[in-house]
């Protein structure tokens, strides 16, 4: 495993589950960090009582809770790069 592959895996991994971001549900927060939709929703569900939601990576806070949208570009980029590295 080379350094580039490690960096790519880290870039395209959910920092909550530590798994690769999976289609169809990767999302990116407004601070630029990406998560599996289910992971970040579960994390924020636990923060609902406080009324302040934060990014698990950088701790940027969001009030109110942001609406998350799918981020298919991250997944497509990762799989293209992974395929290219195997050639």
MIPA-849497 format. One record per residue (C-alpha): residue number from 0; x, y, z; residue in three letters; chain. Coordinates in steps of 0.001 Angstrom, whole numbers, plus 500000, padded with zeros to 6 digits. Layout:
BEGIN
 lumkol      u      v      w tordren vexlo
    NUM      X      Y      Z     ALA     A
...
# end
This chain:
BEGIN
 lumkol      u      v      w tordren vexlo
      0 500000 500000 500000     UNK     A
      1 501555 503297 498969     UNK     A
      2 501228 506681 500670     UNK     A
      3 498884 508005 497978     UNK     A
      4 496465 505108 498550     UNK     A
      5 496523 505727 502317     UNK     A
      6 495788 509401 501852     UNK     A
      7 492988 508651 499406     UNK     A
      8 491456 506118 501780     UNK     A
      9 491577 508687 504588     UNK     A
     10 490113 511379 502339     UNK     A
     11 487229 509139 501309     UNK     A
     12 486511 507565 504692     UNK     A
     13 483830 508438 507197     UNK     A
     14 485563 509632 510370     UNK     A
     15 482700 508255 512467     UNK     A
     16 482512 504662 511146     UNK     A
     17 486069 504654 509721     UNK     A
     18 484671 502869 506642     UNK     A
     19 484935 504088 503079     UNK     A
     20 482124 506455 502175     UNK     A
     21 479476 504375 500520     UNK     A
     22 477142 505187 497701     UNK     A
     23 474298 506130 497800     UNK     A
     24 474638 508164 500974     UNK     A
     25 477891 510122 501424     UNK     A
     26 477327 513718 502534     UNK     A
     27 479602 516709 503100     UNK     A
     28 479011 519317 505799     UNK     A
     29 479389 523022 505083     UNK     A
     30 482836 522882 506738     UNK     A
     31 483916 520368 504074     UNK     A
     32 484060 517104 506040     UNK     A
     33 482398 514008 504592     UNK     A
     34 480437 511293 506374     UNK     A
     35 478058 508449 505674     UNK     A
     36 474558 509957 505884     UNK     A
     37 473485 507436 508528     UNK     A
     38 476559 508123 510705     UNK     A
     39 476216 511907 510814     UNK     A
     40 472448 511725 511281     UNK     A
     41 472885 509360 514245     UNK     A
     42 475556 511643 515675     UNK     A
     43 473338 514702 515309     UNK     A
     44 470262 512853 516641     UNK     A
     45 472236 512434 519872     UNK     A
     46 472985 516191 519907     UNK     A
     47 469338 517192 519327     UNK     A
     48 468749 517645 523072     UNK     A
     49 471458 520336 523216     UNK     A
     50 470046 522148 520181     UNK     A
     51 473541 522704 518782     UNK     A
     52 475014 520348 516202     UNK     A
     53 478709 520136 515438     UNK     A
     54 481091 518563 512964     UNK     A
     55 482731 515540 514634     UNK     A
     56 486049 516415 512979     UNK     A
     57 486552 520160 513401     UNK     A
     58 483782 520884 515943     UNK     A
     59 482302 523717 513860     UNK     A
     60 478815 524270 515229     UNK     A
     61 475587 524531 513259     UNK     A
     62 472382 526106 514509     UNK     A
     63 469873 525043 513351     UNK     A
     64 470700 521499 512303     UNK     A
     65 471763 521577 508628     UNK     A
     66 469893 519733 505933     UNK     A
     67 472292 517228 504381     UNK     A
     68 472397 516309 500709     UNK     A
     69 474091 513409 498955     UNK     A
     70 477635 514017 497746     UNK     A
     71 478034 511621 494814     UNK     A
     72 481107 513462 493505     UNK     A
     73 483299 512224 496386     UNK     A
     74 482347 508602 495764     UNK     A
     75 482793 508807 491994     UNK     A
     76 486185 510485 492398     UNK     A
     77 487383 507844 494857     UNK     A
     78 486324 504891 492712     UNK     A
     79 487822 506438 489565     UNK     A
     80 491125 507072 491366     UNK     A
     81 491119 503568 492916     UNK     A
     82 490488 502016 489495     UNK     A
     83 493216 504157 487881     UNK     A
     84 495793 503138 490553     UNK     A
     85 495110 499433 489872     UNK     A
     86 495985 499756 486156     UNK     A
# end
